[in-house]
Amino acid sequence: MSVSIREVSSKKDLKKFIWFGINLYKDCKFAAPPLFMDDLLNLSKGKNPALDFCDTAYFIAYKDNKIVGRIAAIINPVANETWNQKNARFGWVDFIDDLDVSKALFDTAIAWAKNKGMTSIHGPLGFTDLDHEGILIEGFDKLGTLATIYNYPYYPKHFEQYGFVKDVDYNEYLITVPEVFPEKYFRIAEIVKQKYNLTSKHFKKRKQVVDKYGLKIFELLNLCYQDLYGFTKLNQNQIDFYIKLYFSFFRLDTVSIVVDQKDDVIALGIAMPSFTKALQKAKGNLFPFGWYYMLRALNKNDVIDLYLMAVHPDYQNKGVNSVMFADIMPNSAKNGYKFAESNPELETNTKMSSQWGTFEHVNHKRRRVYIKKL
């Protein structure tokens, strides 16, 4: 039978859209399926403030009366104005290994984008730079992470068969956490703090981080990430949304916040234990037992994910990263973490990748954002 495409027009449809992406990977030992409630929050108007200004449409592919694919078509006018482009985006794209299915999905997203006056379409991307970006093109036999897309090896073939070409690649590194943190890092960290009058903050409660530094953290991210691919400045509503979404759970001993004399955040490193195995056991549901697996992952784990790292432009190349490492790495070893996942880094972001040179590391995954002219 031919492939039919239906646009999501109800909450019931949206649930089907989300569950297809989760169920497609339920038997995959490498994927880290998202929690249904997180995707529902992110994709719902009135919940995610990015949808207040982004134009979106979600589509589901059917074949033999079964769901066989999905795709979200997105226009972020803030991004297009920032980068002087007329680009549509696509994300949340998943499909069975059937070229007719992927073609029908891409045809539909492109027709929608053309109708909106766009001249190119690129992805996978989300509404903002903090959503998942890029499909996996190398490292299919490595565990995925909460912050990344895992996809089957046939995905890139479908993209390229359709005519998509590379727009940008990201690298991901697996870093070995040293059992004994090099003493020189502690010495360098102290010298840097004294030279620039910096303080490394430590906290007893998450609320202290959120209340005092939540806004300042995102102001720093807006500044540091402004020149990175696809980034758009987050408004206040988006900042509040991400603070609630991400800052409700993390270990305080794997967070580094460095401030200057004015108590402004000039560097930050936020790491969390890997939730991959917990998400696999949860199978998209936080209840009845998903919460237990997630909570257990916070306290019993051997892999830590490095989610966010940023240094104010005025302090880059001045050794400030040693302050963050001196905070995070010793505690990581103390808590039994053996490896750290860098999560995606732009291949052109050599300032970021060069900092792993002093640690044992391997570039074990690569992902790509594709683009096609319309």
Contacts in CASP RR format, 6 or more apart in sequence:
PFRMAT RR
TARGET T0000
AUTHOR 0000-0000-0000
METHOD contacts of the structure
MODEL  1
MSVSIREVSSKKDLKKFIWFGINLYKDCKFAAPPLFMDDLLNLSKGKNPA
LDFCDTAYFIAYKDNKIVGRIAAIINPVANETWNQKNARFGWVDFIDDLD
VSKALFDTAIAWAKNKGMTSIHGPLGFTDLDHEGILIEGFDKLGTLATIY
NYPYYPKHFEQYGFVKDVDYNEYLITVPEVFPEKYFRIAEIVKQKYNLTS
KHFKKRKQVVDKYGLKIFELLNLCYQDLYGFTKLNQNQIDFYIKLYFSFF
RLDTVSIVVDQKDDVIALGIAMPSFTKALQKAKGNLFPFGWYYMLRALNK
NDVIDLYLMAVHPDYQNKGVNSVMFADIMPNSAKNGYKFAESNPELETNT
KMSSQWGTFEHVNHKRRRVYIKKL
1 63 0 8 1.000
1 64 0 8 1.000
2 63 0 8 1.000
2 100 0 8 1.000
3 61 0 8 1.000
3 62 0 8 1.000
3 63 0 8 1.000
3 68 0 8 1.000
3 98 0 8 1.000
3 100 0 8 1.000
3 101 0 8 1.000
3 104 0 8 1.000
4 61 0 8 1.000
4 62 0 8 1.000
4 63 0 8 1.000
4 104 0 8 1.000
5 59 0 8 1.000
5 60 0 8 1.000
5 61 0 8 1.000
5 62 0 8 1.000
5 104 0 8 1.000
5 105 0 8 1.000
5 108 0 8 1.000
6 13 0 8 1.000
6 59 0 8 1.000
6 60 0 8 1.000
6 62 0 8 1.000
7 57 0 8 1.000
7 58 0 8 1.000
7 59 0 8 1.000
7 60 0 8 1.000
8 14 0 8 1.000
8 16 0 8 1.000
8 17 0 8 1.000
8 57 0 8 1.000
8 58 0 8 1.000
8 59 0 8 1.000
8 60 0 8 1.000
13 58 0 8 1.000
13 60 0 8 1.000
14 40 0 8 1.000
14 43 0 8 1.000
14 44 0 8 1.000
14 58 0 8 1.000
15 36 0 8 1.000
15 40 0 8 1.000
16 60 0 8 1.000
16 67 0 8 1.000
17 43 0 8 1.000
17 58 0 8 1.000
17 60 0 8 1.000
17 70 0 8 1.000
17 92 0 8 1.000
18 36 0 8 1.000
18 39 0 8 1.000
18 40 0 8 1.000
18 43 0 8 1.000
19 36 0 8 1.000
20 60 0 8 1.000
20 67 0 8 1.000
20 69 0 8 1.000
20 70 0 8 1.000
20 94 0 8 1.000
21 33 0 8 1.000
21 70 0 8 1.000
21 92 0 8 1.000
21 94 0 8 1.000
22 33 0 8 1.000
22 34 0 8 1.000
22 36 0 8 1.000
22 39 0 8 1.000
22 283 0 8 1.000
22 284 0 8 1.000
24 94 0 8 1.000
24 96 0 8 1.000
25 31 0 8 1.000
25 33 0 8 1.000
25 150 0 8 1.000
26 33 0 8 1.000
26 283 0 8 1.000
28 150 0 8 1.000
28 152 0 8 1.000
29 280 0 8 1.000
30 140 0 8 1.000
30 141 0 8 1.000
30 142 0 8 1.000
30 143 0 8 1.000
30 144 0 8 1.000
30 150 0 8 1.000
31 144 0 8 1.000
31 150 0 8 1.000
31 280 0 8 1.000
32 143 0 8 1.000
32 144 0 8 1.000
32 145 0 8 1.000
32 146 0 8 1.000
32 148 0 8 1.000
32 150 0 8 1.000
32 275 0 8 1.000
32 276 0 8 1.000
32 279 0 8 1.000
32 280 0 8 1.000
33 279 0 8 1.000
33 280 0 8 1.000
33 282 0 8 1.000
33 283 0 8 1.000
33 284 0 8 1.000
34 146 0 8 1.000
34 279 0 8 1.000
34 284 0 8 1.000
35 279 0 8 1.000
35 282 0 8 1.000
35 284 0 8 1.000
35 285 0 8 1.000
35 286 0 8 1.000
36 284 0 8 1.000
36 285 0 8 1.000
36 286 0 8 1.000
37 286 0 8 1.000
38 245 0 8 1.000
39 92 0 8 1.000
40 47 0 8 1.000
41 47 0 8 1.000
41 48 0 8 1.000
41 245 0 8 1.000
42 48 0 8 1.000
42 127 0 8 1.000
42 131 0 8 1.000
43 58 0 8 1.000
43 72 0 8 1.000
43 92 0 8 1.000
44 51 0 8 1.000
45 51 0 8 1.000
45 52 0 8 1.000
46 52 0 8 1.000
48 127 0 8 1.000
48 241 0 8 1.000
49 235 0 8 1.000
49 237 0 8 1.000
49 238 0 8 1.000
49 240 0 8 1.000
49 241 0 8 1.000
50 76 0 8 1.000
50 127 0 8 1.000
50 128 0 8 1.000
50 238 0 8 1.000
50 241 0 8 1.000
51 127 0 8 1.000
52 237 0 8 1.000
53 76 0 8 1.000
53 77 0 8 1.000
53 78 0 8 1.000
54 74 0 8 1.000
54 75 0 8 1.000
54 76 0 8 1.000
54 77 0 8 1.000
54 127 0 8 1.000
55 74 0 8 1.000
55 75 0 8 1.000
55 77 0 8 1.000
55 116 0 8 1.000
56 72 0 8 1.000
56 73 0 8 1.000
56 74 0 8 1.000
56 75 0 8 1.000
56 127 0 8 1.000
57 72 0 8 1.000
57 73 0 8 1.000
57 112 0 8 1.000
58 70 0 8 1.000
58 71 0 8 1.000
58 72 0 8 1.000
58 73 0 8 1.000
58 92 0 8 1.000
59 70 0 8 1.000
59 71 0 8 1.000
59 72 0 8 1.000
59 73 0 8 1.000
59 105 0 8 1.000
59 108 0 8 1.000
59 109 0 8 1.000
60 67 0 8 1.000
60 69 0 8 1.000
60 70 0 8 1.000
61 67 0 8 1.000
61 68 0 8 1.000
61 69 0 8 1.000
61 70 0 8 1.000
61 71 0 8 1.000
61 95 0 8 1.000
61 101 0 8 1.000
61 104 0 8 1.000
61 105 0 8 1.000
62 68 0 8 1.000
63 98 0 8 1.000
63 100 0 8 1.000
63 101 0 8 1.000
68 95 0 8 1.000
68 96 0 8 1.000
68 98 0 8 1.000
68 101 0 8 1.000
69 94 0 8 1.000
69 95 0 8 1.000
69 96 0 8 1.000
69 101 0 8 1.000
69 105 0 8 1.000
70 92 0 8 1.000
70 93 0 8 1.000
70 94 0 8 1.000
70 95 0 8 1.000
70 105 0 8 1.000
71 90 0 8 1.000
71 91 0 8 1.000
71 92 0 8 1.000
71 93 0 8 1.000
71 105 0 8 1.000
71 106 0 8 1.000
71 108 0 8 1.000
71 109 0 8 1.000
72 90 0 8 1.000
72 91 0 8 1.000
72 92 0 8 1.000
72 93 0 8 1.000
72 126 0 8 1.000
73 88 0 8 1.000
73 89 0 8 1.000
73 90 0 8 1.000
73 108 0 8 1.000
73 109 0 8 1.000
73 112 0 8 1.000
73 113 0 8 1.000
73 121 0 8 1.000
74 88 0 8 1.000
74 89 0 8 1.000
74 90 0 8 1.000
74 91 0 8 1.000
74 125 0 8 1.000
74 126 0 8 1.000
74 127 0 8 1.000
75 87 0 8 1.000
75 88 0 8 1.000
75 89 0 8 1.000
75 113 0 8 1.000
75 116 0 8 1.000
75 118 0 8 1.000
76 89 0 8 1.000
76 127 0 8 1.000
76 128 0 8 1.000
76 232 0 8 1.000
78 232 0 8 1.000
78 233 0 8 1.000
79 85 0 8 1.000
79 87 0 8 1.000
79 89 0 8 1.000
79 230 0 8 1.000
79 232 0 8 1.000
80 86 0 8 1.000
80 87 0 8 1.000
82 231 0 8 1.000
82 232 0 8 1.000
82 233 0 8 1.000
83 230 0 8 1.000
85 119 0 8 1.000
85 120 0 8 1.000
86 117 0 8 1.000
86 118 0 8 1.000
86 119 0 8 1.000
86 120 0 8 1.000
87 118 0 8 1.000
87 119 0 8 1.000
87 120 0 8 1.000
87 121 0 8 1.000
87 122 0 8 1.000
87 371 0 8 1.000
88 109 0 8 1.000
88 110 0 8 1.000
88 112 0 8 1.000
88 113 0 8 1.000
88 116 0 8 1.000
88 118 0 8 1.000
88 120 0 8 1.000
88 121 0 8 1.000
88 122 0 8 1.000
88 374 0 8 1.000
89 121 0 8 1.000
89 122 0 8 1.000
89 123 0 8 1.000
89 125 0 8 1.000
89 126 0 8 1.000
90 106 0 8 1.000
90 109 0 8 1.000
90 121 0 8 1.000
90 122 0 8 1.000
90 123 0 8 1.000
90 124 0 8 1.000
90 125 0 8 1.000
91 123 0 8 1.000
91 124 0 8 1.000
91 125 0 8 1.000
91 126 0 8 1.000
91 132 0 8 1.000
92 124 0 8 1.000
92 126 0 8 1.000
93 105 0 8 1.000
93 123 0 8 1.000
93 124 0 8 1.000
94 151 0 8 1.000
95 101 0 8 1.000
95 102 0 8 1.000
95 105 0 8 1.000
95 158 0 8 1.000
97 152 0 8 1.000
97 154 0 8 1.000
97 158 0 8 1.000
99 158 0 8 1.000
99 161 0 8 1.000
102 158 0 8 1.000
102 159 0 8 1.000
102 161 0 8 1.000
102 162 0 8 1.000
103 162 0 8 1.000
106 162 0 8 1.000
109 121 0 8 1.000
110 121 0 8 1.000
110 372 0 8 1.000
110 374 0 8 1.000
113 121 0 8 1.000
113 374 0 8 1.000
114 374 0 8 1.000
118 374 0 8 1.000
119 373 0 8 1.000
119 374 0 8 1.000
120 371 0 8 1.000
120 372 0 8 1.000
120 373 0 8 1.000
120 374 0 8 1.000
121 371 0 8 1.000
121 372 0 8 1.000
121 374 0 8 1.000
122 167 0 8 1.000
122 369 0 8 1.000
122 370 0 8 1.000
122 371 0 8 1.000
122 372 0 8 1.000
123 133 0 8 1.000
123 134 0 8 1.000
123 167 0 8 1.000
123 369 0 8 1.000
123 370 0 8 1.000
123 371 0 8 1.000
124 132 0 8 1.000
124 133 0 8 1.000
124 134 0 8 1.000
124 135 0 8 1.000
124 149 0 8 1.000
124 369 0 8 1.000
125 131 0 8 1.000
125 133 0 8 1.000
125 134 0 8 1.000
125 230 0 8 1.000
125 369 0 8 1.000
126 132 0 8 1.000
126 133 0 8 1.000
128 232 0 8 1.000
128 234 0 8 1.000
128 238 0 8 1.000
129 225 0 8 1.000
129 228 0 8 1.000
129 230 0 8 1.000
129 231 0 8 1.000
129 232 0 8 1.000
130 234 0 8 1.000
130 242 0 8 1.000
132 147 0 8 1.000
132 148 0 8 1.000
132 149 0 8 1.000
133 149 0 8 1.000
133 170 0 8 1.000
133 344 0 8 1.000
133 367 0 8 1.000
133 369 0 8 1.000
134 149 0 8 1.000
134 170 0 8 1.000
134 344 0 8 1.000
134 367 0 8 1.000
134 368 0 8 1.000
134 369 0 8 1.000
135 149 0 8 1.000
135 151 0 8 1.000
135 155 0 8 1.000
135 156 0 8 1.000
135 159 0 8 1.000
135 367 0 8 1.000
135 368 0 8 1.000
135 370 0 8 1.000
136 148 0 8 1.000
136 149 0 8 1.000
136 150 0 8 1.000
136 151 0 8 1.000
136 155 0 8 1.000
136 365 0 8 1.000
136 366 0 8 1.000
136 367 0 8 1.000
137 156 0 8 1.000
137 169 0 8 1.000
137 366 0 8 1.000
137 367 0 8 1.000
137 368 0 8 1.000
138 365 0 8 1.000
138 366 0 8 1.000
139 364 0 8 1.000
139 365 0 8 1.000
139 366 0 8 1.000
140 152 0 8 1.000
140 153 0 8 1.000
142 174 0 8 1.000
142 364 0 8 1.000
142 365 0 8 1.000
143 274 0 8 1.000
143 276 0 8 1.000
143 277 0 8 1.000
143 303 0 8 1.000
144 150 0 8 1.000
144 276 0 8 1.000
144 365 0 8 1.000
145 274 0 8 1.000
145 275 0 8 1.000
145 276 0 8 1.000
145 305 0 8 1.000
145 341 0 8 1.000
145 343 0 8 1.000
146 274 0 8 1.000
146 275 0 8 1.000
146 276 0 8 1.000
146 279 0 8 1.000
146 305 0 8 1.000
147 305 0 8 1.000
147 307 0 8 1.000
147 343 0 8 1.000
147 344 0 8 1.000
148 172 0 8 1.000
148 343 0 8 1.000
148 344 0 8 1.000
148 367 0 8 1.000
149 367 0 8 1.000
156 368 0 8 1.000
159 370 0 8 1.000
160 370 0 8 1.000
162 372 0 8 1.000
163 372 0 8 1.000
164 370 0 8 1.000
164 371 0 8 1.000
164 372 0 8 1.000
165 370 0 8 1.000
165 371 0 8 1.000
165 372 0 8 1.000
166 368 0 8 1.000
166 369 0 8 1.000
166 370 0 8 1.000
166 371 0 8 1.000
167 229 0 8 1.000
167 368 0 8 1.000
167 369 0 8 1.000
167 370 0 8 1.000
167 371 0 8 1.000
168 229 0 8 1.000
168 346 0 8 1.000
168 347 0 8 1.000
168 348 0 8 1.000
168 368 0 8 1.000
168 369 0 8 1.000
169 346 0 8 1.000
169 347 0 8 1.000
169 366 0 8 1.000
169 367 0 8 1.000
169 368 0 8 1.000
169 369 0 8 1.000
170 344 0 8 1.000
170 345 0 8 1.000
170 346 0 8 1.000
170 347 0 8 1.000
170 366 0 8 1.000
170 367 0 8 1.000
170 368 0 8 1.000
170 369 0 8 1.000
171 342 0 8 1.000
171 344 0 8 1.000
171 345 0 8 1.000
171 347 0 8 1.000
171 353 0 8 1.000
171 363 0 8 1.000
171 365 0 8 1.000
171 366 0 8 1.000
172 341 0 8 1.000
172 342 0 8 1.000
172 343 0 8 1.000
172 344 0 8 1.000
172 345 0 8 1.000
172 363 0 8 1.000
172 364 0 8 1.000
172 365 0 8 1.000
172 366 0 8 1.000
172 367 0 8 1.000
173 341 0 8 1.000
173 342 0 8 1.000
173 345 0 8 1.000
173 353 0 8 1.000
173 356 0 8 1.000
173 361 0 8 1.000
173 362 0 8 1.000
173 363 0 8 1.000
173 364 0 8 1.000
174 339 0 8 1.000
174 340 0 8 1.000
174 341 0 8 1.000
174 342 0 8 1.000
174 361 0 8 1.000
174 362 0 8 1.000
174 364 0 8 1.000
175 339 0 8 1.000
175 340 0 8 1.000
175 341 0 8 1.000
175 342 0 8 1.000
175 356 0 8 1.000
175 359 0 8 1.000
175 360 0 8 1.000
175 361 0 8 1.000
176 338 0 8 1.000
176 339 0 8 1.000
176 340 0 8 1.000
176 359 0 8 1.000
176 360 0 8 1.000
176 361 0 8 1.000
177 304 0 8 1.000
177 329 0 8 1.000
177 332 0 8 1.000
177 333 0 8 1.000
177 336 0 8 1.000
177 337 0 8 1.000
177 338 0 8 1.000
177 339 0 8 1.000
177 340 0 8 1.000
178 329 0 8 1.000
178 333 0 8 1.000
178 359 0 8 1.000
178 360 0 8 1.000
179 333 0 8 1.000
180 333 0 8 1.000
181 325 0 8 1.000
181 326 0 8 1.000
181 329 0 8 1.000
181 330 0 8 1.000
181 333 0 8 1.000
182 358 0 8 1.000
185 322 0 8 1.000
185 325 0 8 1.000
185 326 0 8 1.000
185 329 0 8 1.000
186 326 0 8 1.000
188 319 0 8 1.000
188 322 0 8 1.000
189 200 0 8 1.000
189 322 0 8 1.000
189 323 0 8 1.000
189 325 0 8 1.000
189 326 0 8 1.000
192 198 0 8 1.000
192 318 0 8 1.000
192 319 0 8 1.000
192 320 0 8 1.000
192 322 0 8 1.000
192 323 0 8 1.000
193 199 0 8 1.000
193 200 0 8 1.000
193 323 0 8 1.000
196 260 0 8 1.000
196 315 0 8 1.000
196 318 0 8 1.000
196 320 0 8 1.000
197 260 0 8 1.000
197 261 0 8 1.000
198 258 0 8 1.000
198 259 0 8 1.000
198 260 0 8 1.000
198 266 0 8 1.000
198 267 0 8 1.000
198 320 0 8 1.000
198 323 0 8 1.000
199 258 0 8 1.000
199 259 0 8 1.000
199 260 0 8 1.000
200 256 0 8 1.000
200 257 0 8 1.000
200 258 0 8 1.000
200 323 0 8 1.000
200 326 0 8 1.000
200 327 0 8 1.000
201 213 0 8 1.000
201 257 0 8 1.000
201 258 0 8 1.000
201 259 0 8 1.000
202 252 0 8 1.000
203 209 0 8 1.000
203 252 0 8 1.000
203 255 0 8 1.000
204 252 0 8 1.000
205 252 0 8 1.000
206 247 0 8 1.000
206 248 0 8 1.000
206 250 0 8 1.000
206 252 0 8 1.000
209 247 0 8 1.000
209 252 0 8 1.000
209 255 0 8 1.000
209 257 0 8 1.000
210 243 0 8 1.000
210 247 0 8 1.000
213 257 0 8 1.000
213 259 0 8 1.000
213 265 0 8 1.000
214 239 0 8 1.000
214 243 0 8 1.000
214 247 0 8 1.000
215 239 0 8 1.000
215 243 0 8 1.000
216 264 0 8 1.000
216 265 0 8 1.000
217 257 0 8 1.000
217 265 0 8 1.000
217 268 0 8 1.000
218 234 0 8 1.000
218 239 0 8 1.000
218 242 0 8 1.000
218 243 0 8 1.000
219 265 0 8 1.000
220 265 0 8 1.000
220 266 0 8 1.000
220 267 0 8 1.000
220 268 0 8 1.000
220 310 0 8 1.000
220 312 0 8 1.000
221 234 0 8 1.000
221 308 0 8 1.000
221 310 0 8 1.000
222 233 0 8 1.000
222 234 0 8 1.000
223 312 0 8 1.000
223 313 0 8 1.000
224 310 0 8 1.000
224 311 0 8 1.000
224 312 0 8 1.000
224 313 0 8 1.000
225 231 0 8 1.000
225 310 0 8 1.000
226 233 0 8 1.000
228 346 0 8 1.000
228 349 0 8 1.000
229 346 0 8 1.000
229 369 0 8 1.000
234 242 0 8 1.000
246 307 0 8 1.000
249 272 0 8 1.000
249 294 0 8 1.000
249 298 0 8 1.000
250 270 0 8 1.000
250 271 0 8 1.000
250 272 0 8 1.000
251 271 0 8 1.000
251 272 0 8 1.000
251 273 0 8 1.000
251 298 0 8 1.000
251 335 0 8 1.000
253 331 0 8 1.000
253 335 0 8 1.000
254 270 0 8 1.000
254 271 0 8 1.000
254 272 0 8 1.000
254 273 0 8 1.000
254 304 0 8 1.000
254 328 0 8 1.000
254 331 0 8 1.000
254 332 0 8 1.000
254 335 0 8 1.000
255 268 0 8 1.000
255 269 0 8 1.000
255 270 0 8 1.000
255 271 0 8 1.000
255 327 0 8 1.000
255 328 0 8 1.000
256 267 0 8 1.000
256 268 0 8 1.000
256 269 0 8 1.000
256 270 0 8 1.000
256 323 0 8 1.000
256 324 0 8 1.000
256 327 0 8 1.000
256 328 0 8 1.000
257 265 0 8 1.000
257 267 0 8 1.000
257 268 0 8 1.000
257 269 0 8 1.000
258 265 0 8 1.000
258 266 0 8 1.000
258 267 0 8 1.000
258 268 0 8 1.000
258 320 0 8 1.000
258 323 0 8 1.000
258 324 0 8 1.000
259 265 0 8 1.000
259 266 0 8 1.000
260 266 0 8 1.000
265 312 0 8 1.000
266 311 0 8 1.000
266 312 0 8 1.000
266 314 0 8 1.000
266 315 0 8 1.000
266 320 0 8 1.000
267 310 0 8 1.000
267 311 0 8 1.000
267 312 0 8 1.000
267 315 0 8 1.000
267 320 0 8 1.000
267 321 0 8 1.000
267 323 0 8 1.000
267 324 0 8 1.000
268 308 0 8 1.000
268 309 0 8 1.000
268 310 0 8 1.000
268 324 0 8 1.000
269 306 0 8 1.000
269 307 0 8 1.000
269 308 0 8 1.000
269 309 0 8 1.000
269 310 0 8 1.000
269 324 0 8 1.000
269 328 0 8 1.000
270 306 0 8 1.000
270 307 0 8 1.000
270 308 0 8 1.000
270 309 0 8 1.000
271 304 0 8 1.000
271 305 0 8 1.000
271 306 0 8 1.000
271 307 0 8 1.000
271 328 0 8 1.000
271 332 0 8 1.000
271 340 0 8 1.000
272 298 0 8 1.000
272 304 0 8 1.000
272 305 0 8 1.000
272 307 0 8 1.000
273 297 0 8 1.000
273 298 0 8 1.000
273 299 0 8 1.000
273 301 0 8 1.000
273 303 0 8 1.000
273 304 0 8 1.000
273 305 0 8 1.000
273 337 0 8 1.000
274 297 0 8 1.000
274 301 0 8 1.000
274 303 0 8 1.000
274 304 0 8 1.000
274 305 0 8 1.000
274 341 0 8 1.000
275 294 0 8 1.000
275 297 0 8 1.000
275 305 0 8 1.000
276 303 0 8 1.000
277 293 0 8 1.000
277 297 0 8 1.000
278 290 0 8 1.000
278 293 0 8 1.000
278 294 0 8 1.000
278 296 0 8 1.000
278 297 0 8 1.000
279 293 0 8 1.000
279 294 0 8 1.000
281 289 0 8 1.000
281 290 0 8 1.000
281 293 0 8 1.000
282 289 0 8 1.000
282 290 0 8 1.000
282 293 0 8 1.000
282 294 0 8 1.000
284 290 0 8 1.000
286 294 0 8 1.000
301 335 0 8 1.000
301 336 0 8 1.000
301 337 0 8 1.000
302 336 0 8 1.000
302 337 0 8 1.000
302 338 0 8 1.000
302 339 0 8 1.000
303 337 0 8 1.000
303 338 0 8 1.000
303 339 0 8 1.000
303 340 0 8 1.000
303 341 0 8 1.000
304 332 0 8 1.000
304 337 0 8 1.000
304 339 0 8 1.000
304 340 0 8 1.000
304 341 0 8 1.000
305 340 0 8 1.000
305 341 0 8 1.000
305 343 0 8 1.000
306 340 0 8 1.000
306 341 0 8 1.000
306 342 0 8 1.000
306 343 0 8 1.000
307 343 0 8 1.000
309 321 0 8 1.000
309 324 0 8 1.000
309 352 0 8 1.000
311 320 0 8 1.000
311 321 0 8 1.000
316 351 0 8 1.000
317 351 0 8 1.000
321 355 0 8 1.000
332 340 0 8 1.000
342 356 0 8 1.000
344 367 0 8 1.000
345 352 0 8 1.000
345 353 0 8 1.000
346 352 0 8 1.000
END
